[in-house]
Amino acid sequence: MPHLRINAVWDPEAEVWVAESEDVPGLVTEAETIEALTEKLRVLIPELLEANGITPVTDDHYLPFEIHAKRRDGISIPG
């Protein structure tokens, strides 16, 4: 079954997750949590696929997507 890959990166200055995807032309969105981002993607992905004339072929009219999240952080250590 085909799936879409969504890349999400934490922006520490804006304090949001920023998502983009080569599989979904025009997709750039952000949200404060991964959960909120997932909800936005459920709306935006079908809209952008339709706007770009892309009709994925699936057996059951269900198109999964994977969010690959990357967040870089650090801690202060004594010394």
N, C-alpha and C positions, 0 to 999 in steps of 0.2 A: 504494500500500500504506500503510495507517495505521501510525503509529509513536507511541511514547510519549515525551514530553519529561520528562527528569529534570534538575532544577536542583541543582547541587552547589556549595557555598561552603566555602572553607577557613576553619576556625576556628583562628586562631593561638594562642589561649590553651590550647585543648584539644589542639591539634596533630592535628586530624582533619578529614576532608572530611565535611560534613553534607549529606545529600541529601533533597529533598522533591519532590513532583510533584502538580500539580493533576489529572493524568491517572490517578493511582493513589491513590484515597482511603485515608488512613491511613498513607501512606508517609512515614516519617521514620526515617532510619538514618544511621550514621556509620562511617567506617573511616579508617585511617591513610594509605592510598594509594588512588589512583583505581582501581588494579587490584583491590585488596581490596574496594573499594566496588562495582565491577562484578560481582564474584563474589557478593556479598550480594544485589545487585539481581536477579540471575538466579534466586535462590531466593524472595526476598520478593515480587517483582512478581506471579508467578502465584498465590501464596498469597493476597495481598491482593485481587487481581481476583476470585478465586473467593469469598473471604469477603464481598465486596461484591456478589456476584451479577452481576458484569460478565463477559460472554463476547464478547471482540472477534471481529469477523467478518474472517477472513482466508482466502485461497484455499489456502494451503499449511500452515496451522496454525503459522505462524511470525510472531511479533510483534516487530518491531525496537524498540529504544529508543535514544534519543540522550541522552547526558550533556552538559549544558551547564555547564562548570566555570568558576568565577570565583575567582581568588586575587589578593589585593592584597598587595604586598610593597614593600620599599624598600631602599635602600642608603645607607651613609654615604659622604659625599664630603668630601675635604679642604677646609679653609677655614673 
